[in-house]
Amino acid sequence: MKQIVVLLALGALAFGVSAGQQTRQAKPSEPESLHEFVMEDIDGKSQSLAKYKGKVVLVVNVASRCGLTPQYEGLEKLYRAYKEKGLVILGFPANDFNGQEPGTNEEIKAFCTGKYDVTFPMFSKISVLGVDKHPLYQWLVDNTDDTEVDWNFHKFLVDRDGKVVMRFAARTKPDDKSLTTAILLALSTD
């Protein structure tokens, strides 16, 4: 009798595992990595994020009229310090928090280069929240803890294979030890 119960339990477990796998496989359109996305850069040109294969990527939603806007300076320092080791920072302007990024792409670019000498790749303005949330940000949220972006300058760290490995709240400064340690760890893995 015990053997029958054990066999039934194992059968149920196997069925549950295979059913779970079928559910996961039923979403073939769901991107598996950052590298599957094609985005529009700040100049309106289509850019495949596949060009960042083999790089560690920090994805940041940015804004020009936010109390955290000075983080641009720290992000640029971080980019310059680690870009030769394989770090890329991608800035995605978003106007989702109190209208703090109202400018056009041209105005945003002029602001970032003029005030903060930003040289890391910047992209066209997108939405990171709500019904208009860009699929990239939906993917980033879905592949972490499923909570929404908390504010401007929220950060997602993506490994060389295009997988999200960590996220950092908006108030985490670019020189914060937790962020720089995570970046160095990601850079040290091939």
C-alpha positions in Angstrom: 0.0 0.0 0.0 2.9 2.4 0.9 4.4 1.7 -2.5 1.2 2.6 -4.3 1.0 5.9 -2.4 4.6 6.7 -3.1 4.1 5.9 -6.8 1.0 8.1 -6.9 2.8 10.9 -5.2 5.7 10.6 -7.6 3.3 10.5 -10.6 1.5 13.6 -9.3 4.8 15.4 -8.8 6.0 14.5 -12.3 2.7 15.6 -13.8 2.9 18.9 -11.9 6.5 19.5 -13.1 5.7 18.8 -16.7 2.5 20.9 -16.6 4.6 23.8 -15.2 7.1 23.3 -18.0 4.4 23.3 -20.6 3.0 26.6 -19.2 6.5 28.2 -19.3 7.0 26.9 -22.9 3.6 28.2 -24.0 5.0 31.8 -24.1 7.5 31.6 -27.1 7.1 35.3 -27.8 8.5 36.3 -24.4 12.0 37.6 -24.7 14.7 35.6 -23.0 17.3 38.3 -22.9 17.9 42.0 -23.2 19.6 41.2 -26.5 16.3 40.4 -28.2 15.0 44.0 -27.9 15.3 46.6 -30.6 15.0 50.2 -29.4 15.0 53.7 -30.8 18.0 55.7 -29.8 17.8 59.4 -28.8 18.4 60.4 -32.5 15.5 58.2 -33.7 17.6 55.4 -35.1 16.6 51.8 -34.6 19.2 50.0 -32.4 19.3 46.3 -31.7 20.4 45.6 -28.1 22.1 42.5 -29.4 25.1 44.7 -30.0 25.6 44.6 -26.2 26.1 40.8 -26.1 29.1 40.1 -24.0 28.7 43.4 -22.1 27.4 44.1 -18.6 24.5 46.6 -19.0 23.0 49.0 -16.5 19.6 50.1 -17.7 18.4 53.3 -16.1 15.2 55.3 -16.6 16.2 59.0 -16.5 14.6 62.4 -16.2 15.9 66.0 -16.5 13.8 67.7 -13.9 14.0 65.4 -11.0 15.8 65.8 -7.6 17.8 62.8 -8.7 18.9 64.3 -12.0 22.4 64.9 -10.7 22.9 61.1 -10.8 23.7 61.7 -14.5 27.1 62.9 -13.4 27.7 59.8 -11.3 26.4 57.5 -14.1 28.8 59.1 -16.5 31.7 58.6 -14.1 30.7 55.0 -13.6 30.5 54.5 -17.4 33.9 56.1 -18.0 35.5 54.1 -15.2 34.3 50.7 -16.4 33.5 50.9 -20.1 36.9 49.4 -21.1 36.1 46.4 -18.9 32.8 45.9 -20.6 30.2 48.1 -18.8 27.5 49.9 -20.8 24.9 52.2 -19.3 21.7 52.7 -21.3 19.6 55.7 -20.4 15.9 55.6 -21.1 14.1 59.0 -20.5 10.7 58.6 -19.1 8.0 61.1 -18.1 6.1 58.8 -15.7 6.9 60.5 -12.4 5.2 63.9 -11.9 6.1 65.0 -15.5 9.8 65.3 -14.7 10.9 64.5 -18.3 8.7 66.8 -20.5 11.2 67.5 -23.2 11.6 66.2 -26.7 14.4 63.8 -27.5 16.4 66.6 -29.0 16.0 68.7 -25.8 16.9 65.8 -23.6 20.0 65.1 -25.6 21.1 68.7 -25.5 20.5 68.8 -21.7 22.4 65.6 -21.0 25.4 66.4 -23.2 25.5 70.1 -22.3 25.0 69.9 -18.5 26.5 66.5 -17.7 28.7 65.6 -20.7 26.8 62.3 -21.0 28.5 59.9 -23.5 26.7 56.7 -22.6 24.0 55.5 -25.0 20.7 57.4 -24.6 17.4 56.2 -26.1 14.1 57.8 -27.1 11.6 58.6 -24.4 9.5 55.7 -23.3 7.0 54.8 -20.6 8.2 52.6 -17.7 4.9 52.4 -15.9 1.2 51.7 -16.5 -0.7 50.6 -19.6 1.8 52.3 -21.9 4.8 50.6 -20.2 7.4 49.7 -22.9 7.9 45.9 -23.3 11.5 46.3 -22.3 10.5 47.6 -18.9 7.8 44.9 -18.6 10.5 42.3 -19.2 12.9 43.9 -16.7 10.2 44.0 -14.0 9.0 40.4 -14.8 12.5 39.1 -14.5 13.2 40.6 -11.1 10.8 40.8 -8.2 7.8 41.9 -10.2 7.4 45.2 -8.5 7.1 48.4 -10.5 9.9 50.9 -11.0 9.9 53.2 -8.0 11.0 56.5 -9.5 13.3 58.1 -12.0 16.9 56.6 -12.0 15.8 53.1 -11.0 18.6 50.7 -12.1 18.6 47.2 -13.6 21.9 45.3 -13.9 22.0 42.9 -16.8 24.8 40.3 -17.2 26.9 39.5 -20.3 24.3 37.0 -21.4 21.5 39.5 -21.3 19.8 38.3 -18.1 18.7 40.6 -15.3 20.8 39.9 -12.2 19.9 42.7 -9.8 17.9 45.9 -9.5 18.5 49.0 -7.5 16.1 51.6 -6.2 16.2 55.1 -7.6 17.9 56.6 -4.6 20.8 54.2 -5.0 23.6 56.5 -6.2 25.9 55.4 -9.0 28.9 55.3 -6.6 27.0 53.3 -3.9 29.1 50.3 -2.8 26.2 47.8 -3.4 25.9 48.9 -7.0 29.6 49.1 -7.8 30.2 45.7 -6.1 27.5 44.1 -8.2 28.9 45.7 -11.3 32.4 44.5 -10.6 31.1 41.0 -9.8 29.2 40.9 -13.1 32.3 42.2 -15.0 34.4 39.5 -13.5 32.3 36.7 -14.9 32.7 35.6 -18.5 
